[in-house]
Structure formats: structure tokens, C-alpha cells
């Protein structure tokens, strides 16, 4: 088997000229439960700017904090009467932690509070796709990943490798 050939990302003349990828949305039947899980279990920061909508981000972006002024990703949770399309594991939200030990600690704490937060399945941590992580599903079928990646496997490093082309492909 031949090794893939690396290529550089191809320049494009797109119609949209993005400056950042900033948000994603999931649904919940219970916004208060989702907020409690995000804040108490995942350590994220939440605000409810309008009824039925929750904005979620990592902590540390307020003035005077270490990430103040830095760009950040925002998750938006919308309260619905019913989850029309249950999610699957491949459609998950990821939370990075600082070490493999932090993954193990998060697994223990989340497993211990599984019933309290109305969580479904909590998978055991393991190495997969270049990281050490585990997945769990919340009460609305939203999947979450708690993940540690070594510096050489963070997404900026993976992206720098460029496209991997199979020399045997037609």
C-alpha cells in the first residue's frame, strides 16, 4: 500500500468570504436542564438572551480573564416541545480538556452523576482517531465528547498537513 501524498489546500473563489466559523445549534426539551448540564457538568458559561434560547461558550472570555478579546465558538440551545430528529454519536459536540488524566476524571464524575443529569449512555474513555476521549448522550439525544489531543494532533496541526491524496485513486 502506498502512503498518501500531501497537497496544499486549494485556493478558491467562493461566493462567501468567511472570517470565522462561530456557532452551532442543538435542541433540548428542557432548557434549564441543558443549562445545568453545561455549567455544572461541562464547566461552560451560559446566558439566556431570550426565552427559549441559551448561548453557551467556554469560560474565560469576560474582561480581565485570560481569553478576553479572543475569538470563541458559541453553541446555541433552542428549547423545543419534541426532539424531531434524534442525534447519533457522529453528530456530537466536543469539549477539549488539558490531559488524559482530565478525561479520566471527567469520565468518573459524569458517570457518577449520570442519573442526576438524565444522561443516557456514557462510553468508557479510549484512544480513537488520534485522541483520548469518551462520549456520552444527554437526555435529548445530543452526543458530547470529552477529549484530549496532544499538541501535535490538535486541529491546526492536522490541517497544516494538507489534503491526503491516495496515489492509487482514479
C-alpha positions in Angstrom: 0.0 0.0 0.0 1.4 3.4 -1.0 1.4 6.2 1.5 -0.9 9.2 0.8 0.6 12.2 -0.9 0.3 15.5 0.9 -1.0 18.5 -1.0 -1.7 22.1 0.0 -5.2 23.4 0.4 -6.5 24.7 -2.9 -7.3 28.4 -3.2 -10.9 29.0 -4.1 -13.1 31.8 -5.4 -16.1 31.3 -3.2 -19.1 33.5 -3.1 -18.9 33.8 0.7 -15.7 35.3 2.3 -15.9 33.9 5.9 -13.8 35.5 8.7 -14.7 32.9 11.3 -16.7 29.8 12.0 -18.5 30.7 15.2 -21.7 28.7 16.1 -23.7 25.6 16.1 -27.2 24.8 17.3 -28.8 21.9 19.2 -32.3 21.4 20.6 -33.5 20.5 24.0 -36.9 19.8 25.6 -35.7 21.4 28.9 -33.5 24.5 28.6 -32.9 24.6 32.4 -31.7 21.0 32.4 -29.4 21.8 29.4 -28.0 24.8 31.2 -27.4 22.9 34.4 -25.5 20.2 32.5 -23.4 22.7 30.5 -22.5 24.8 33.6 -22.2 22.2 36.3 -21.1 19.2 34.4 -19.1 20.6 31.5 -17.9 23.8 33.1 -19.2 26.0 30.3 -20.6 29.5 30.5 -24.2 30.1 29.6 -26.6 33.1 29.1 -30.3 33.1 28.2 -30.6 36.2 25.9 -34.3 35.5 25.2 -36.9 33.0 26.3 -36.2 29.5 24.9 -32.6 30.3 23.7 -29.4 29.5 25.6 -25.9 30.7 24.3 -23.0 28.6 25.5 -19.2 29.1 25.4 -16.1 28.2 27.2 -15.2 30.1 30.3 -12.6 32.9 30.4 -13.7 35.4 27.8 -15.0 38.2 30.2 -13.0 41.3 30.6 -9.9 40.7 32.8 -10.0 36.9 32.2 -7.3 35.0 30.2 -9.3 34.7 27.0 -10.8 38.2 26.9 -10.9 39.5 23.4 -10.1 36.1 21.9 -12.5 34.6 19.3 -14.7 31.8 20.6 -17.2 29.2 19.4 -20.8 29.6 20.5 -23.3 26.8 20.9 -27.0 27.8 20.8 -29.5 25.6 22.5 -33.1 26.0 21.5 -36.0 24.7 23.6 -38.5 22.6 21.6 -41.6 20.6 22.6 -40.2 17.5 21.0 -36.8 16.4 19.5 -37.9 15.6 16.0 -34.6 14.2 14.8 -32.6 12.3 17.5 -28.9 12.7 17.0 -26.3 10.0 16.6 -22.8 9.8 18.0 -21.1 11.1 14.9 -23.1 14.3 15.3 -21.5 15.3 18.6 -20.2 18.4 20.4 -16.6 18.2 21.6 -15.1 19.7 24.8 -11.3 19.7 25.0 -9.6 19.1 28.3 -5.9 19.6 29.3 -4.7 16.0 29.8 -5.5 12.3 29.6 -5.9 12.3 33.3 -8.6 15.1 32.9 -10.5 12.8 30.6 -10.4 10.0 33.1 -11.5 12.4 35.9 -14.4 13.8 33.8 -15.5 10.2 33.0 -15.6 9.3 36.7 -17.6 12.5 37.6 -20.0 12.3 34.7 -20.6 8.5 35.3 -21.3 9.2 38.9 -23.9 11.9 38.0 -25.4 10.2 35.1 -28.8 9.7 36.7 -28.8 13.2 38.3 -28.4 14.9 34.9 -30.7 12.5 33.0 -27.9 11.2 30.7 -28.1 8.2 28.5 -25.1 6.1 27.6 -21.7 7.1 28.9 -18.9 5.3 27.0 -15.6 4.4 28.6 -12.6 6.5 27.6 -10.3 5.1 24.9 -7.9 6.1 22.2 -9.5 6.8 18.8 -8.8 9.0 15.8 -5.7 10.4 17.4 -7.1 11.4 20.7 -8.1 10.0 24.1 -11.7 10.6 24.7 -15.2 9.4 25.7 -18.7 10.1 24.5 -22.0 10.5 26.3 -25.5 11.3 25.3 -27.7 13.8 27.1 -31.5 13.5 27.8 -32.3 15.0 24.3 -30.1 12.6 22.3 -27.3 15.2 21.9 -23.9 13.5 22.0 -20.9 15.0 23.7 -17.2 14.2 23.6 -14.7 14.9 26.3 -11.4 14.8 24.5 -7.6 15.3 25.0 -5.4 15.7 22.0 -1.6 16.0 22.2 -0.2 19.3 20.7 0.8 17.5 17.5 -2.7 16.3 17.0 -4.7 19.5 17.6 -6.8 20.5 14.6 -4.5 23.3 13.5 -1.6 20.8 13.2 -3.8 18.3 11.4 -5.0 21.0 9.0 -1.4 22.0 8.3 -0.7 18.6 6.8 -3.0 19.5 3.9 -5.1 17.0 1.9 -4.0 13.4 1.9 -4.3 12.0 -1.6 -4.3 8.3 -2.4 -1.9 7.9 -5.4 -3.9 4.8 -6.4 -7.2 6.7 -6.7 -8.6 7.3 -10.2 
